[in-house]
Amino acid sequence: MKLCFNQATTMVKSSLELDLQFCEKHGYDLIEIRTMDKLKDYLKNHSIEDLANYFKTHKIKPYAFNALVFFNNRDEAGYKEIKEELQYMCKVGQKIGCPNIVVVPLVGTDKFTYAQIKESSVKVLHELADIAEKYSIRLAIEFVGHPQCTINTFGQAYDIVQAVNRNNVGLVLDCFHFHAMGSRMEDLKKADGSKIFILHIDDTEDFPIGILTDVDRVWPGEGAIDLKGILTTLKEIGYKEDMVSVELFRPEYYELEVEEAIKIAKEKTLAVVGKYF
């Protein structure tokens, strides 16, 4: 299985240049690029062509942009911004060979019914998929395991993906988010593995369902998530992407030197995933 690095794991001390340097050195195959900060910072002193040339001359390749945020249940102005941002990501993605964009649902205090969330999500994803399709780019919905996220379980997200029924629309399965709002293994077992475009690996402290936040994440294999169950089920349902991306937001890990964090992330990930893939 190809090993991918999500830049959230070294977000505080690092940069796109440093993450690429050390991920290349330590044998990562892929990287998820943070568009909201790390790509913007990179482009202050480099061009898109510089980044494209880097990937042409190195082993590591871009796998996803992370992320297009709050795509559903927006007002007209917010939706216009989402489409413009997607258009930009697609143009850059096509130039550097990045095939996926992570798409995050609305998180906030406004209340919507399940029907309102599904109706908005399906409508918007069809329109966004039309844009991305022109660039041969896929959209991966990342449900967020928090009560204030409009799409916060695997079952809910998969239902929306099925309703959209587009080849370039699928899911991110983040093990933390799967655990954090009590997503059901039964729903994962009934899913089509080919609709899971990205697998995020992580673990978490054993806090109750519904109150977990990103800072509770720990290295894979050191927490309470049923990683064995998730990974075994993914293999059974035909997860086909042959990639896993390590993504953490742990304050203590941000104190590590960038290279050390990248090295540990690889060791911890392979120790867990290597048992099943």
Helices and strands as residue ranges (DSSP letters): E 2-6, G 7-10, H 16-25, E 30-34, H 38-42, H 48-57, E 61-69, H 76-96, E 100-104, H 114-133, E 138-142, H 154-164, E 169-174, H 175-180, H 185-189, G 193-195, E 196-201, E 203-204, G 214-216, E 217-218, H 227-237, E 243-246, H 251-254, H 258-273
